[in-house]
Amino acid sequence: MDEARISRSGLSPKLWLAGGWLLLALLAAIFAPLIAPQDPLAQDLMLERLPPFWLDGAEPGYWLGTDSLGRDLLSRLIFG
């Protein structure tokens, strides 16, 4: 699509990008129970403060690590 055609329709690429991010966030919120790897409220003090998967000492299944109560941060982010 050329620039003139985009500007005539009034929909810039930035608007499409913003709309795509909004749609992605909406779908993540709707399908959060299906896509979250762990229960976001489950606490396990044996798993407290685990680092994310790219650092040493990480546990498989906790991609973004855990908080001080052992809750999965990725699941909490998806549900949030």
C-alpha positions in Angstrom: 0.0 0.0 0.0 1.5 3.4 -0.9 1.6 6.4 1.4 -1.1 8.4 -0.5 -3.6 5.6 -0.3 -3.0 5.2 3.4 -3.4 8.9 4.1 -6.6 9.0 2.0 -8.1 6.2 4.1 -7.2 8.0 7.3 -5.6 4.9 8.8 -1.9 5.4 9.4 0.5 2.4 10.1 0.8 3.7 13.7 -2.9 3.4 14.2 -2.9 -0.2 12.9 0.0 -1.0 15.2 -1.8 0.5 18.2 -4.9 -1.4 17.3 -3.0 -4.6 17.0 -1.5 -4.2 20.5 -4.9 -3.4 21.9 -6.4 -6.5 20.3 -3.6 -8.6 21.6 -4.1 -7.4 25.2 -7.8 -7.9 24.9 -7.4 -11.5 23.7 -4.8 -12.2 26.4 -7.3 -10.9 29.0 -10.2 -13.0 27.6 -8.2 -16.2 27.3 -6.0 -15.8 30.3 -7.2 -18.9 32.1 -6.3 -21.0 29.0 -2.8 -19.5 28.3 -1.4 -18.8 31.7 1.1 -21.5 32.6 0.5 -21.5 36.4 -2.2 -20.3 38.8 -1.4 -16.6 39.5 -2.6 -16.8 43.1 -0.9 -20.1 44.1 1.8 -19.5 46.6 4.8 -21.7 47.3 7.5 -20.2 49.6 9.9 -22.9 48.4 9.9 -21.2 45.0 10.2 -17.6 46.2 12.3 -15.1 44.2 13.3 -17.4 41.4 15.1 -15.6 38.5 13.8 -15.5 35.0 14.7 -18.3 32.6 17.7 -16.5 31.0 19.5 -16.3 34.4 21.3 -19.0 36.3 19.2 -20.8 39.0 15.9 -20.6 37.1 13.3 -23.3 37.3 11.6 -24.7 34.2 8.0 -23.5 34.0 8.6 -20.1 35.5 9.7 -18.0 32.5 9.7 -14.7 34.2 10.6 -16.1 37.6 8.6 -15.8 40.9 7.9 -13.0 43.4 8.6 -13.0 47.2 5.6 -15.3 47.8 6.5 -17.9 45.1 3.8 -16.8 42.6 4.5 -17.1 38.9 5.2 -13.6 37.4 4.2 -14.5 33.8 0.8 -15.8 35.0 0.2 -12.7 37.1 1.2 -10.5 34.2 -1.3 -12.3 31.8 -4.1 -12.1 34.3 -3.3 -8.5 35.2 
